[in-house]
Amino acid sequence: MWKQPYTTDLILMDEKGERIHAVVKKQSIPTFEPLLEQGMSVVITKFGVSENGGQYPILKHPFKLNFYRHTTVKTYPDFQGSLYGFALFRFLIS
């Protein structure tokens, strides 16, 4: 999560490790900032989806999520994925 003058931007990840850019506009930051922190598992509903355009997109995902005043965020304690997006695997040097 990082803050800019008019938005708070997030990179969200699902249990499969898929990541997507999300945006909270300035007027909604006070509502959502207390509900979101790094490493936290949440379920987000009632959000908008738009094209991930612009000259310098954050991720290669074709879409991004937009938080609206009716968006809901609830904690989800049963998350089974990696909290940091790493997919570790063994490799052999021959």
URFEN-V584002 format. One record per helix or strand. SS is the DSSP state (helix for helix, strand for strand). FROM is the first residue (numbers start at 1). TO is the last residue. If there is no record, write none. Layout:
ss->SS from->FROM to->TO
ss->SS from->FROM to->TO
This chain:
ss->strand from->2 to->3
ss->strand from->7 to->13
ss->strand from->19 to->25
ss->helix from->26 to->35
ss->strand from->42 to->45
ss->strand from->48 to->51
ss->strand from->63 to->67
ss->strand from->72 to->75
